[in-house]
């Protein structure tokens, strides 16, 4: 079951377009979006075994595409096949990083501070991308208010807390308290994959939502309105509600 949840290599993707200076990149495919719920088959044959049922607005990486079939890169690197009519090709190449030098291990510490002088979580660039890669595999997990399970159900702050806990970093449970932990990013253009995003309510009175920035203007979050963990573009509506970016 977990393999199916990982099934789409989806967006180990967006980590692609980021990265540090000491790396090279290799193109593996093109980004696309599923437009209609549709099966992904083990062969380019609708009578073959179904590997996964693609969901509307789910992102996938295409290795190649023809008039009938699009080849989807699965989580284990193998091919899956979806009918071309069910996907929308996007104008983005997907690259994988090929590090040329070792990366320092991350710090394990996280300290609760004050909003004016919060303590940074010291994180190497590669580790920050590990958080993104880890987050992507839970796409589709259902939204459960107060939930803490990345596979059975989780809310927005529980999603962020559990992701960072898997990397050895302890964050508070609520989005408001989480926003105090780490180093503030003050300019949108300085955002990096792995940064935590915090959003306010319509009256801008308190923080009510959080997500993880994954690069190229997208975040992954557990959304009550969309029913679970989804990847979503940071539209102007989201940017207007964003009050904190924390690294």
C-alpha contacts under 8 A as a table, 3 or more apart, distances in Angstrom:
res1	aa1	res2	aa2	distance
1	X	4	X	5.18
1	X	5	X	6.48
2	X	5	X	4.98
2	X	6	X	6.27
3	X	6	X	5.06
3	X	7	X	5.78
3	X	75	X	7.97
4	X	7	X	4.54
4	X	8	X	7.99
4	X	51	X	6.96
4	X	52	X	6.05
5	X	8	X	7.58
5	X	137	X	6.50
5	X	138	X	6.72
5	X	139	X	7.31
5	X	140	X	7.36
6	X	9	X	6.87
6	X	74	X	7.81
6	X	75	X	5.63
6	X	137	X	4.87
6	X	138	X	7.20
7	X	51	X	7.52
7	X	52	X	6.63
7	X	74	X	5.25
7	X	75	X	5.08
7	X	76	X	7.73
8	X	11	X	7.90
8	X	60	X	6.25
8	X	61	X	7.80
8	X	72	X	7.47
8	X	73	X	6.62
8	X	74	X	4.64
8	X	75	X	5.32
9	X	12	X	6.13
9	X	13	X	7.48
9	X	60	X	6.85
9	X	61	X	6.74
9	X	73	X	5.62
9	X	74	X	4.59
9	X	75	X	4.00
9	X	76	X	7.42
9	X	77	X	7.37
10	X	13	X	6.06
10	X	59	X	5.76
10	X	60	X	4.34
10	X	61	X	5.54
10	X	73	X	7.57
10	X	74	X	7.54
10	X	75	X	7.56
10	X	136	X	7.42
11	X	14	X	5.27
11	X	15	X	7.10
11	X	59	X	7.23
11	X	60	X	6.96
11	X	61	X	7.30
11	X	133	X	7.49
11	X	136	X	6.30
12	X	15	X	5.60
12	X	16	X	6.89
12	X	132	X	7.67
12	X	133	X	5.44
12	X	136	X	6.95
13	X	16	X	5.14
13	X	17	X	7.64
13	X	31	X	7.81
13	X	61	X	7.16
13	X	94	X	5.61
13	X	95	X	6.87
13	X	96	X	7.45
14	X	17	X	5.76
14	X	18	X	7.36
14	X	94	X	7.08
14	X	214	X	6.24
14	X	215	X	5.80
14	X	216	X	6.83
15	X	18	X	5.54
15	X	19	X	7.16
15	X	96	X	7.65
15	X	129	X	6.38
15	X	132	X	7.09
15	X	133	X	7.32
15	X	193	X	7.09
15	X	214	X	6.65
15	X	215	X	6.69
16	X	19	X	7.10
16	X	25	X	7.75
16	X	94	X	5.94
16	X	95	X	4.58
16	X	96	X	4.98
16	X	97	X	6.25
17	X	94	X	7.02
17	X	95	X	6.32
17	X	96	X	7.96
17	X	215	X	7.39
17	X	216	X	7.37
18	X	192	X	7.87
18	X	193	X	7.37
18	X	215	X	6.95
19	X	23	X	7.32
19	X	97	X	7.06
19	X	125	X	7.35
19	X	126	X	7.67
19	X	129	X	7.99
20	X	23	X	6.29
20	X	125	X	6.82
20	X	126	X	7.98
22	X	99	X	6.51
22	X	100	X	6.07
22	X	101	X	6.48
23	X	97	X	6.44
23	X	98	X	5.62
23	X	99	X	4.37
23	X	100	X	5.29
23	X	101	X	7.47
24	X	97	X	5.97
24	X	98	X	5.14
24	X	99	X	6.37
24	X	100	X	7.20
25	X	95	X	5.84
25	X	96	X	5.42
25	X	97	X	4.65
25	X	98	X	5.66
26	X	95	X	5.15
26	X	96	X	5.40
26	X	97	X	6.74
26	X	98	X	7.43
27	X	93	X	6.70
27	X	94	X	5.70
27	X	95	X	4.17
27	X	96	X	6.46
28	X	63	X	6.57
28	X	93	X	7.82
28	X	94	X	5.83
28	X	95	X	5.58
28	X	96	X	6.87
29	X	61	X	6.03
29	X	62	X	5.30
29	X	63	X	4.62
29	X	64	X	7.02
29	X	93	X	6.05
29	X	94	X	5.25
29	X	95	X	7.24
30	X	61	X	5.60
30	X	62	X	5.21
30	X	63	X	6.73
30	X	64	X	7.89
30	X	89	X	7.49
30	X	90	X	7.22
30	X	91	X	7.50
30	X	92	X	5.87
30	X	93	X	4.62
30	X	94	X	5.38
31	X	59	X	7.07
31	X	60	X	6.05
31	X	61	X	4.83
31	X	62	X	6.29
31	X	89	X	6.51
31	X	90	X	5.53
31	X	91	X	7.18
31	X	92	X	5.53
31	X	93	X	6.22
31	X	94	X	6.26
32	X	59	X	5.75
32	X	60	X	5.36
32	X	61	X	6.09
32	X	62	X	6.73
32	X	87	X	6.40
32	X	88	X	5.47
32	X	89	X	4.39
32	X	90	X	5.10
33	X	56	X	7.93
33	X	57	X	5.67
33	X	58	X	5.62
33	X	59	X	4.45
33	X	60	X	6.02
33	X	87	X	5.50
33	X	88	X	5.16
33	X	89	X	6.55
33	X	90	X	7.29
34	X	37	X	7.14
34	X	38	X	7.95
34	X	54	X	6.79
34	X	55	X	6.61
34	X	56	X	5.43
34	X	57	X	5.28
34	X	58	X	5.40
34	X	59	X	6.35
34	X	60	X	7.37
34	X	86	X	5.84
34	X	87	X	4.41
34	X	88	X	6.28
35	X	55	X	7.91
35	X	56	X	5.16
35	X	57	X	5.83
35	X	58	X	7.95
35	X	86	X	5.47
35	X	87	X	5.46
35	X	88	X	6.51
36	X	54	X	7.94
36	X	55	X	6.85
36	X	56	X	5.07
36	X	57	X	7.85
36	X	86	X	5.55
36	X	87	X	7.58
37	X	53	X	6.86
37	X	54	X	5.41
37	X	55	X	4.64
37	X	56	X	5.19
37	X	86	X	7.71
38	X	53	X	5.64
38	X	54	X	5.19
38	X	55	X	6.89
38	X	82	X	7.32
38	X	86	X	6.83
39	X	50	X	6.13
39	X	51	X	7.42
39	X	52	X	5.87
39	X	53	X	4.31
39	X	54	X	5.78
39	X	82	X	6.44
40	X	50	X	5.74
40	X	51	X	5.64
40	X	52	X	5.22
40	X	53	X	5.95
40	X	54	X	6.61
40	X	80	X	5.83
40	X	81	X	5.16
40	X	82	X	4.75
41	X	44	X	6.64
41	X	45	X	7.07
41	X	46	X	6.87
41	X	48	X	6.17
41	X	49	X	5.66
41	X	50	X	4.40
41	X	51	X	5.40
41	X	52	X	7.23
41	X	80	X	5.54
41	X	81	X	4.96
41	X	82	X	6.40
42	X	48	X	6.32
42	X	49	X	5.63
42	X	50	X	6.18
42	X	51	X	5.98
42	X	79	X	7.17
42	X	80	X	5.16
42	X	81	X	6.32
43	X	46	X	7.84
43	X	48	X	5.98
43	X	49	X	7.52
43	X	80	X	6.65
43	X	81	X	6.04
44	X	48	X	7.74
44	X	69	X	6.44
44	X	80	X	7.92
44	X	81	X	5.40
44	X	82	X	7.44
45	X	48	X	5.47
50	X	53	X	7.43
51	X	80	X	7.29
54	X	58	X	6.83
55	X	58	X	5.47
58	X	230	X	7.82
58	X	231	X	7.53
59	X	231	X	7.84
60	X	72	X	6.64
60	X	73	X	7.53
61	X	72	X	5.74
61	X	73	X	5.73
61	X	94	X	7.23
62	X	65	X	7.00
62	X	70	X	6.53
62	X	71	X	5.45
62	X	72	X	4.63
62	X	73	X	6.10
63	X	70	X	7.69
63	X	71	X	5.41
63	X	72	X	6.00
63	X	73	X	6.23
64	X	70	X	6.02
64	X	71	X	5.38
64	X	72	X	7.78
65	X	68	X	7.89
65	X	69	X	5.97
65	X	70	X	4.14
65	X	71	X	6.04
65	X	84	X	7.03
66	X	69	X	5.57
66	X	70	X	6.25
66	X	84	X	7.10
67	X	84	X	6.41
68	X	83	X	5.83
68	X	84	X	5.39
68	X	85	X	7.46
69	X	81	X	6.31
69	X	82	X	5.77
69	X	83	X	4.56
69	X	84	X	4.82
70	X	81	X	5.71
70	X	82	X	5.39
70	X	83	X	5.98
70	X	84	X	5.16
71	X	79	X	6.16
71	X	80	X	5.75
71	X	81	X	4.80
71	X	82	X	6.69
72	X	79	X	5.67
72	X	80	X	4.90
72	X	81	X	5.74
72	X	82	X	7.11
73	X	77	X	5.84
73	X	78	X	6.06
73	X	79	X	5.15
73	X	80	X	6.36
74	X	77	X	5.23
74	X	78	X	5.34
74	X	79	X	5.81
74	X	80	X	6.29
75	X	78	X	7.30
82	X	86	X	7.23
82	X	87	X	7.97
83	X	86	X	5.76
83	X	87	X	7.51
84	X	87	X	5.64
85	X	88	X	7.90
99	X	102	X	7.31
103	X	124	X	7.20
103	X	125	X	7.92
103	X	126	X	6.56
104	X	124	X	6.28
105	X	123	X	7.98
105	X	124	X	6.59
105	X	127	X	7.38
106	X	122	X	6.70
106	X	123	X	4.90
106	X	124	X	5.37
106	X	127	X	6.26
107	X	121	X	7.19
107	X	122	X	5.45
107	X	123	X	5.96
107	X	124	X	7.98
108	X	167	X	7.86
108	X	168	X	5.55
108	X	169	X	5.65
109	X	121	X	6.43
109	X	122	X	7.59
109	X	168	X	7.92
109	X	169	X	6.18
109	X	170	X	7.72
110	X	119	X	7.40
110	X	120	X	7.24
110	X	121	X	5.29
110	X	169	X	6.00
110	X	170	X	6.26
110	X	171	X	7.13
110	X	181	X	6.92
110	X	182	X	7.33
111	X	118	X	7.93
111	X	119	X	5.79
111	X	120	X	7.59
111	X	121	X	7.51
111	X	181	X	6.16
111	X	182	X	7.59
112	X	118	X	6.87
112	X	119	X	6.71
112	X	180	X	6.28
112	X	181	X	5.06
112	X	182	X	7.94
113	X	117	X	6.46
113	X	118	X	4.20
113	X	119	X	5.57
113	X	180	X	5.82
113	X	181	X	6.05
114	X	117	X	5.27
114	X	118	X	4.92
114	X	180	X	5.93
115	X	118	X	5.60
115	X	179	X	7.91
115	X	180	X	5.32
118	X	180	X	5.87
118	X	181	X	5.86
118	X	182	X	5.81
118	X	183	X	6.32
118	X	184	X	7.87
119	X	181	X	6.18
119	X	182	X	5.20
119	X	183	X	6.37
120	X	181	X	6.94
120	X	182	X	4.00
120	X	183	X	4.53
120	X	247	X	7.23
121	X	181	X	7.46
121	X	182	X	5.07
121	X	183	X	6.94
121	X	247	X	6.90
123	X	127	X	6.34
123	X	128	X	6.44
124	X	127	X	5.36
124	X	128	X	6.46
125	X	128	X	5.16
125	X	129	X	6.58
126	X	129	X	5.21
126	X	130	X	6.36
127	X	130	X	4.82
127	X	131	X	6.59
128	X	131	X	5.36
128	X	132	X	6.84
128	X	193	X	6.79
128	X	194	X	4.94
128	X	195	X	7.86
129	X	132	X	4.98
129	X	133	X	6.21
129	X	193	X	6.38
129	X	194	X	6.07
130	X	133	X	5.03
130	X	134	X	6.04
131	X	134	X	5.11
131	X	135	X	6.11
131	X	163	X	6.71
131	X	164	X	7.06
131	X	167	X	7.25
131	X	194	X	6.11
132	X	135	X	5.07
132	X	136	X	6.36
132	X	193	X	6.83
132	X	194	X	5.74
132	X	212	X	7.64
132	X	213	X	7.93
132	X	214	X	5.99
133	X	136	X	5.44
133	X	137	X	7.12
134	X	137	X	5.84
134	X	138	X	7.61
134	X	163	X	7.30
135	X	138	X	5.76
135	X	139	X	7.38
135	X	163	X	6.64
135	X	220	X	7.47
136	X	139	X	5.59
136	X	220	X	7.55
138	X	141	X	5.79
138	X	150	X	6.42
138	X	151	X	6.79
138	X	229	X	6.87
139	X	228	X	7.78
139	X	229	X	4.97
139	X	230	X	5.56
139	X	231	X	7.49
140	X	228	X	5.89
140	X	229	X	5.15
140	X	230	X	6.38
141	X	150	X	6.68
141	X	151	X	5.67
141	X	152	X	6.55
141	X	153	X	5.96
141	X	154	X	7.56
141	X	228	X	5.45
141	X	229	X	5.44
142	X	152	X	6.92
142	X	153	X	4.99
142	X	154	X	6.82
142	X	222	X	7.82
142	X	227	X	5.71
142	X	228	X	3.92
142	X	229	X	6.40
143	X	147	X	7.70
143	X	153	X	5.40
143	X	154	X	5.25
143	X	155	X	5.47
143	X	222	X	6.01
143	X	223	X	6.39
143	X	224	X	5.73
143	X	227	X	5.21
143	X	228	X	3.99
143	X	229	X	6.78
144	X	147	X	5.00
144	X	153	X	4.97
144	X	154	X	4.81
144	X	155	X	5.30
144	X	224	X	7.78
144	X	228	X	7.78
145	X	154	X	6.55
145	X	155	X	5.01
146	X	154	X	6.69
146	X	155	X	5.89
146	X	158	X	7.19
147	X	153	X	5.49
147	X	154	X	3.95
147	X	155	X	5.52
147	X	158	X	6.47
148	X	153	X	6.67
148	X	154	X	4.88
148	X	155	X	7.14
148	X	158	X	5.17
148	X	159	X	6.93
148	X	162	X	7.02
149	X	152	X	5.23
149	X	153	X	5.14
149	X	154	X	5.37
149	X	158	X	7.88
149	X	159	X	7.86
149	X	162	X	7.81
150	X	153	X	6.03
150	X	154	X	6.03
150	X	159	X	6.62
150	X	162	X	7.28
151	X	154	X	7.97
153	X	228	X	7.81
154	X	158	X	5.77
154	X	159	X	5.85
154	X	222	X	7.01
154	X	228	X	7.81
155	X	158	X	5.23
155	X	159	X	6.00
155	X	222	X	5.62
155	X	223	X	7.34
155	X	224	X	7.58
155	X	228	X	7.97
156	X	159	X	5.22
156	X	160	X	6.64
156	X	175	X	7.86
156	X	209	X	6.31
156	X	210	X	5.76
156	X	211	X	6.70
156	X	221	X	6.12
156	X	222	X	4.61
156	X	223	X	6.63
157	X	160	X	5.18
157	X	161	X	6.04
157	X	173	X	6.31
157	X	174	X	5.63
157	X	175	X	5.19
157	X	209	X	7.13
157	X	210	X	6.06
157	X	211	X	7.81
158	X	161	X	5.00
158	X	162	X	5.95
158	X	173	X	6.34
158	X	174	X	7.59
159	X	162	X	5.37
159	X	163	X	6.14
159	X	221	X	7.36
159	X	222	X	6.62
160	X	163	X	5.18
160	X	164	X	6.32
160	X	196	X	7.93
160	X	210	X	7.54
160	X	211	X	6.88
160	X	212	X	7.20
161	X	164	X	5.47
161	X	165	X	6.10
161	X	170	X	7.14
161	X	171	X	5.52
161	X	172	X	6.91
161	X	173	X	6.32
162	X	165	X	4.93
162	X	166	X	6.28
163	X	166	X	5.36
163	X	167	X	6.95
164	X	167	X	5.06
164	X	168	X	6.48
164	X	169	X	5.16
164	X	170	X	6.65
164	X	171	X	7.17
165	X	168	X	4.91
165	X	169	X	4.86
165	X	170	X	5.35
165	X	171	X	7.31
166	X	169	X	7.32
171	X	178	X	5.96
171	X	181	X	7.30
172	X	175	X	7.76
172	X	177	X	5.85
172	X	178	X	5.30
173	X	177	X	7.26
173	X	178	X	7.01
174	X	177	X	5.50
174	X	178	X	6.13
175	X	178	X	4.98
175	X	179	X	6.20
175	X	198	X	7.11
175	X	207	X	6.57
175	X	208	X	6.70
175	X	209	X	6.32
175	X	210	X	6.10
176	X	179	X	5.39
176	X	180	X	7.29
176	X	206	X	7.52
176	X	207	X	5.41
176	X	208	X	7.32
177	X	180	X	5.54
177	X	181	X	7.33
178	X	181	X	5.47
179	X	182	X	7.52
179	X	198	X	6.79
179	X	244	X	6.92
179	X	245	X	7.97
179	X	246	X	6.67
181	X	246	X	7.53
182	X	246	X	5.74
182	X	247	X	5.48
183	X	246	X	5.45
183	X	247	X	5.08
184	X	244	X	7.12
184	X	245	X	5.90
184	X	246	X	4.63
184	X	247	X	6.30
185	X	188	X	7.61
185	X	190	X	6.82
185	X	191	X	6.79
185	X	244	X	7.54
185	X	245	X	5.27
185	X	246	X	5.76
185	X	247	X	6.82
186	X	190	X	7.62
186	X	244	X	8.00
186	X	245	X	7.20
187	X	190	X	5.42
187	X	191	X	7.14
188	X	191	X	5.50
191	X	195	X	6.73
191	X	213	X	7.85
191	X	245	X	7.52
192	X	195	X	5.83
192	X	213	X	7.03
192	X	214	X	7.52
192	X	215	X	6.47
193	X	212	X	7.71
193	X	213	X	5.15
193	X	214	X	4.40
193	X	215	X	4.97
194	X	212	X	6.07
194	X	213	X	5.56
194	X	214	X	6.11
194	X	247	X	7.35
195	X	212	X	6.01
195	X	213	X	5.40
195	X	214	X	7.88
195	X	245	X	6.50
195	X	246	X	5.64
195	X	247	X	4.82
196	X	210	X	7.06
196	X	211	X	5.99
196	X	212	X	4.79
196	X	213	X	6.19
196	X	245	X	5.67
196	X	246	X	5.10
196	X	247	X	6.36
197	X	210	X	5.38
197	X	211	X	5.17
197	X	212	X	5.89
197	X	213	X	6.68
197	X	242	X	7.00
197	X	244	X	5.99
197	X	245	X	4.75
197	X	246	X	6.55
198	X	207	X	6.54
198	X	208	X	7.68
198	X	209	X	5.85
198	X	210	X	4.49
198	X	211	X	6.75
198	X	242	X	5.72
198	X	243	X	5.92
198	X	244	X	5.05
198	X	245	X	6.35
199	X	207	X	5.47
199	X	208	X	6.06
199	X	209	X	5.08
199	X	210	X	6.06
199	X	238	X	7.67
199	X	241	X	5.19
199	X	242	X	4.25
199	X	243	X	5.51
199	X	244	X	7.03
200	X	203	X	7.67
200	X	204	X	5.15
200	X	205	X	6.82
200	X	206	X	5.46
200	X	207	X	4.26
200	X	208	X	5.34
200	X	209	X	6.73
200	X	241	X	5.38
200	X	242	X	6.35
200	X	243	X	6.43
201	X	204	X	5.13
201	X	205	X	6.54
201	X	206	X	6.31
201	X	207	X	6.54
201	X	208	X	5.93
201	X	241	X	7.08
202	X	205	X	7.89
202	X	241	X	7.45
204	X	207	X	7.70
204	X	241	X	7.56
207	X	243	X	7.84
210	X	221	X	6.95
211	X	219	X	6.28
211	X	220	X	5.81
211	X	221	X	4.45
211	X	222	X	7.31
212	X	219	X	5.32
212	X	220	X	5.34
212	X	221	X	6.29
213	X	217	X	7.71
213	X	218	X	6.17
213	X	219	X	4.29
213	X	220	X	6.55
214	X	217	X	7.62
214	X	218	X	5.74
214	X	219	X	5.24
214	X	220	X	6.81
215	X	218	X	5.60
215	X	219	X	7.21
217	X	233	X	5.91
217	X	234	X	5.59
218	X	231	X	6.73
218	X	232	X	5.58
218	X	233	X	4.38
218	X	234	X	5.52
219	X	231	X	5.69
219	X	232	X	5.53
219	X	233	X	6.38
219	X	234	X	6.73
220	X	229	X	6.85
220	X	230	X	5.60
220	X	231	X	4.34
220	X	232	X	6.26
221	X	228	X	7.93
221	X	229	X	5.35
221	X	230	X	5.78
221	X	231	X	6.66
221	X	232	X	7.87
222	X	227	X	7.76
222	X	228	X	5.02
222	X	229	X	4.04
222	X	230	X	6.37
223	X	226	X	5.30
223	X	227	X	5.90
223	X	228	X	5.18
223	X	229	X	6.06
223	X	230	X	6.97
224	X	227	X	5.02
224	X	228	X	6.28
226	X	229	X	7.95
226	X	230	X	7.49
234	X	237	X	7.67
234	X	238	X	5.55
234	X	239	X	6.40
235	X	238	X	5.35
235	X	239	X	6.36
236	X	239	X	4.91
236	X	240	X	5.97
237	X	240	X	5.30
237	X	241	X	6.62
238	X	241	X	5.21
238	X	242	X	6.19
239	X	242	X	5.04
242	X	245	X	7.80
